[in-house]
């Protein structure tokens, strides 16, 4: 069993909270789709420190 722990910081510009939420869901959807095509999966903890949001 191999465990890989990576942390990525992605800066996403936004003008509204709704736009930020949509962008985050779009990014997670793309990541999930790419992983699924390779018979893999993703695990993600996403948060915005500035607004106190998490997904």
N, CA, C and O atoms as a GROMACS GRO file, in nm:
protein
  220
    1UNK      N    1   0.085  -0.118   0.000
    1UNK     CA    2   0.000   0.000   0.000
    1UNK      C    3   0.089   0.123   0.000
    1UNK      O    4   0.182   0.135   0.080
    2UNK      N    5   0.059   0.214  -0.089
    2UNK     CA    6   0.137   0.337  -0.098
    2UNK      C    7   0.047   0.455  -0.062
    2UNK      O    8  -0.064   0.469  -0.114
    3UNK      N    9   0.095   0.537   0.026
    3UNK     CA   10   0.020   0.656   0.066
    3UNK      C   11   0.098   0.778   0.020
    3UNK      O   12   0.215   0.796   0.053
    4UNK      N   13   0.030   0.859  -0.056
    4UNK     CA   14   0.092   0.981  -0.107
    4UNK      C   15   0.015   1.100  -0.052
    4UNK      O   16  -0.106   1.110  -0.071
    5UNK      N   17   0.084   1.188   0.016
    5UNK     CA   18   0.019   1.307   0.071
    5UNK      C   19   0.078   1.430   0.002
    5UNK      O   20   0.197   1.459   0.013
    6UNK      N   21  -0.007   1.500  -0.068
    6UNK     CA   22   0.035   1.622  -0.135
    6UNK      C   23  -0.055   1.736  -0.093
    6UNK      O   24  -0.173   1.716  -0.063
    7UNK      N   25   0.001   1.854  -0.091
    7UNK     CA   26  -0.079   1.971  -0.064
    7UNK      C   27  -0.052   2.072  -0.174
    7UNK      O   28   0.063   2.102  -0.207
    8UNK      N   29  -0.159   2.124  -0.229
    8UNK     CA   30  -0.149   2.222  -0.335
    8UNK      C   31  -0.223   2.348  -0.292
    8UNK      O   32  -0.329   2.340  -0.230
    9UNK      N   33  -0.169   2.462  -0.325
    9UNK     CA   34  -0.236   2.588  -0.301
    9UNK      C   35  -0.266   2.649  -0.436
    9UNK      O   36  -0.176   2.673  -0.517
   10UNK      N   37  -0.394   2.673  -0.460
   10UNK     CA   38  -0.438   2.732  -0.586
   10UNK      C   39  -0.509   2.862  -0.552
   10UNK      O   40  -0.603   2.864  -0.472
   11UNK      N   41  -0.464   2.969  -0.612
   11UNK     CA   42  -0.527   3.099  -0.591
   11UNK      C   43  -0.631   3.120  -0.701
   11UNK      O   44  -0.600   3.118  -0.820
   12UNK      N   45  -0.755   3.140  -0.659
   12UNK     CA   46  -0.866   3.155  -0.753
   12UNK      C   47  -0.924   3.296  -0.737
   12UNK      O   48  -0.980   3.328  -0.632
   13UNK      N   49  -0.911   3.378  -0.839
   13UNK     CA   50  -0.972   3.511  -0.830
   13UNK      C   51  -1.124   3.498  -0.838
   13UNK      O   52  -1.176   3.412  -0.909
   14UNK      N   53  -1.195   3.584  -0.766
   14UNK     CA   54  -1.341   3.580  -0.768
   14UNK      C   55  -1.396   3.718  -0.738
   14UNK      O   56  -1.329   3.802  -0.678
   15UNK      N   57  -1.518   3.740  -0.780
   15UNK     CA   58  -1.585   3.867  -0.752
   15UNK      C   59  -1.702   3.848  -0.656
   15UNK      O   60  -1.738   3.939  -0.582
   16UNK      N   61  -1.760   3.728  -0.657
   16UNK     CA   62  -1.870   3.696  -0.564
   16UNK      C   63  -1.845   3.559  -0.503
   16UNK      O   64  -1.772   3.478  -0.560
   17UNK      N   65  -1.905   3.534  -0.391
   17UNK     CA   66  -1.892   3.403  -0.325
   17UNK      C   67  -1.952   3.295  -0.414
   17UNK      O   68  -1.897   3.185  -0.423
   18UNK      N   69  -2.064   3.323  -0.479
   18UNK     CA   70  -2.126   3.225  -0.568
   18UNK      C   71  -2.034   3.190  -0.684
   18UNK      O   72  -2.026   3.073  -0.724
   19UNK      N   73  -1.964   3.288  -0.738
   19UNK     CA   74  -1.869   3.262  -0.848
   19UNK      C   75  -1.753   3.176  -0.798
   19UNK      O   76  -1.706   3.087  -0.869
   20UNK      N   77  -1.707   3.203  -0.676
   20UNK     CA   78  -1.599   3.122  -0.618
   20UNK      C   79  -1.645   2.978  -0.600
   20UNK      O   80  -1.573   2.885  -0.635
   21UNK      N   81  -1.764   2.959  -0.545
   21UNK     CA   82  -1.817   2.824  -0.524
   21UNK      C   83  -1.828   2.748  -0.656
   21UNK      O   84  -1.791   2.631  -0.664
   22UNK      N   85  -1.879   2.814  -0.760
   22UNK     CA   86  -1.892   2.749  -0.890
   22UNK      C   87  -1.756   2.709  -0.944
   22UNK      O   88  -1.739   2.599  -0.996
   23UNK      N   89  -1.658   2.798  -0.932
   23UNK     CA   90  -1.524   2.769  -0.982
   23UNK      C   91  -1.463   2.650  -0.907
   23UNK      O   92  -1.402   2.563  -0.969
   24UNK      N   93  -1.480   2.646  -0.776
   24UNK     CA   94  -1.427   2.534  -0.697
   24UNK      C   95  -1.493   2.404  -0.739
   24UNK      O   96  -1.425   2.304  -0.758
   25UNK      N   97  -1.625   2.404  -0.755
   25UNK     CA   98  -1.695   2.283  -0.798
   25UNK      C   99  -1.652   2.241  -0.938
   25UNK      O  100  -1.642   2.122  -0.967
   26UNK      N  101  -1.628   2.337  -1.026
   26UNK     CA  102  -1.581   2.306  -1.161
   26UNK      C  103  -1.443   2.241  -1.157
   26UNK      O  104  -1.418   2.142  -1.226
   27UNK      N  105  -1.353   2.296  -1.075
   27UNK     CA  106  -1.217   2.240  -1.063
   27UNK      C  107  -1.224   2.099  -1.007
   27UNK      O  108  -1.160   2.008  -1.060
   28UNK      N  109  -1.301   2.080  -0.900
   28UNK     CA  110  -1.313   1.946  -0.841
   28UNK      C  111  -1.375   1.847  -0.939
   28UNK      O  112  -1.335   1.731  -0.944
   29UNK      N  113  -1.472   1.893  -1.017
   29UNK     CA  114  -1.534   1.807  -1.117
   29UNK      C  115  -1.435   1.763  -1.224
   29UNK      O  116  -1.434   1.647  -1.265
   30UNK      N  117  -1.351   1.856  -1.268
   30UNK     CA  118  -1.248   1.823  -1.368
   30UNK      C  119  -1.146   1.724  -1.312
   30UNK      O  120  -1.108   1.628  -1.379
   31UNK      N  121  -1.104   1.748  -1.189
   31UNK     CA  122  -1.008   1.656  -1.126
   31UNK      C  123  -1.068   1.516  -1.113
   31UNK      O  124  -1.001   1.416  -1.142
   32UNK      N  125  -1.193   1.510  -1.070
   32UNK     CA  126  -1.260   1.382  -1.055
   32UNK      C  127  -1.275   1.310  -1.188
   32UNK      O  128  -1.253   1.189  -1.198
   33UNK      N  129  -1.311   1.384  -1.291
   33UNK     CA  130  -1.329   1.326  -1.424
   33UNK      C  131  -1.197   1.270  -1.478
   33UNK      O  132  -1.193   1.159  -1.532
   34UNK      N  133  -1.089   1.346  -1.464
   34UNK     CA  134  -0.958   1.300  -1.510
   34UNK      C  135  -0.914   1.174  -1.435
   34UNK      O  136  -0.864   1.080  -1.496
   35UNK      N  137  -0.934   1.174  -1.304
   35UNK     CA  138  -0.897   1.056  -1.226
   35UNK      C  139  -0.981   0.935  -1.266
   35UNK      O  140  -0.928   0.825  -1.278
   36UNK      N  141  -1.110   0.956  -1.286
   36UNK     CA  142  -1.201   0.847  -1.322
   36UNK      C  143  -1.161   0.785  -1.456
   36UNK      O  144  -1.171   0.663  -1.473
   37UNK      N  145  -1.118   0.866  -1.550
   37UNK     CA  146  -1.076   0.813  -1.681
   37UNK      C  147  -0.954   0.723  -1.669
   37UNK      O  148  -0.926   0.642  -1.758
   38UNK      N  149  -0.882   0.737  -1.559
   38UNK     CA  150  -0.762   0.656  -1.537
   38UNK      C  151  -0.785   0.550  -1.428
   38UNK      O  152  -0.691   0.494  -1.372
   39UNK      N  153  -0.915   0.523  -1.401
   39UNK     CA  154  -0.953   0.426  -1.299
   39UNK      C  155  -0.895   0.459  -1.163
   39UNK      O  156  -0.853   0.371  -1.088
   40UNK      N  157  -0.893   0.588  -1.132
   40UNK     CA  158  -0.844   0.636  -1.003
   40UNK      C  159  -0.951   0.721  -0.938
   40UNK      O  160  -1.062   0.734  -0.989
   41UNK      N  161  -0.919   0.779  -0.826
   41UNK     CA  162  -1.011   0.868  -0.758
   41UNK      C  163  -0.932   0.978  -0.690
   41UNK      O  164  -0.810   0.969  -0.676
   42UNK      N  165  -1.002   1.081  -0.648
   42UNK     CA  166  -0.937   1.189  -0.574
   42UNK      C  167  -1.000   1.199  -0.436
   42UNK      O  168  -1.116   1.162  -0.416
   43UNK      N  169  -0.924   1.249  -0.344
   43UNK     CA  170  -0.973   1.290  -0.213
   43UNK      C  171  -0.928   1.433  -0.196
   43UNK      O  172  -0.810   1.464  -0.214
   44UNK      N  173  -1.019   1.521  -0.163
   44UNK     CA  174  -0.983   1.662  -0.154
   44UNK      C  175  -1.049   1.729  -0.034
   44UNK      O  176  -1.167   1.710  -0.008
   45UNK      N  177  -0.970   1.807   0.036
   45UNK     CA  178  -1.020   1.898   0.138
   45UNK      C  179  -0.989   2.037   0.085
   45UNK      O  180  -0.872   2.076   0.071
   46UNK      N  181  -1.092   2.111   0.055
   46UNK     CA  182  -1.075   2.243  -0.006
   46UNK      C  183  -1.129   2.347   0.090
   46UNK      O  184  -1.237   2.331   0.147
   47UNK      N  185  -1.053   2.454   0.108
   47UNK     CA  186  -1.100   2.558   0.197
   47UNK      C  187  -1.050   2.695   0.151
   47UNK      O  188  -0.948   2.707   0.083
   48UNK      N  189  -1.125   2.795   0.191
   48UNK     CA  190  -1.090   2.934   0.165
   48UNK      C  191  -1.074   3.001   0.301
   48UNK      O  192  -1.173   3.030   0.368
   49UNK      N  193  -0.950   3.025   0.340
   49UNK     CA  194  -0.923   3.087   0.470
   49UNK      C  195  -0.986   3.225   0.481
   49UNK      O  196  -1.039   3.263   0.585
   50UNK      N  197  -0.980   3.299   0.372
   50UNK     CA  198  -1.028   3.437   0.370
   50UNK      C  199  -1.175   3.448   0.408
   50UNK      O  200  -1.215   3.540   0.479
   51UNK      N  201  -1.257   3.352   0.360
   51UNK     CA  202  -1.402   3.357   0.384
   51UNK      C  203  -1.450   3.253   0.484
   51UNK      O  204  -1.568   3.252   0.521
   52UNK      N  205  -1.360   3.165   0.530
   52UNK     CA  206  -1.400   3.060   0.622
   52UNK      C  207  -1.487   2.954   0.558
   52UNK      O  208  -1.570   2.893   0.626
   53UNK      N  209  -1.471   2.931   0.429
   53UNK     CA  210  -1.549   2.831   0.356
   53UNK      C  211  -1.470   2.702   0.341
   53UNK      O  212  -1.347   2.704   0.333
   54UNK      N  213  -1.540   2.592   0.336
   54UNK     CA  214  -1.475   2.463   0.307
   54UNK      C  215  -1.570   2.377   0.225
   54UNK      O  216  -1.692   2.390   0.232
   55UNK      N  217  -1.508   2.288   0.146
   55UNK     CA  218  -1.583   2.198   0.060
   55UNK      C  219  -1.542   2.058   0.090
   55UNK      O  220  -1.593   1.964   0.029
   0.00000   0.00000   0.00000
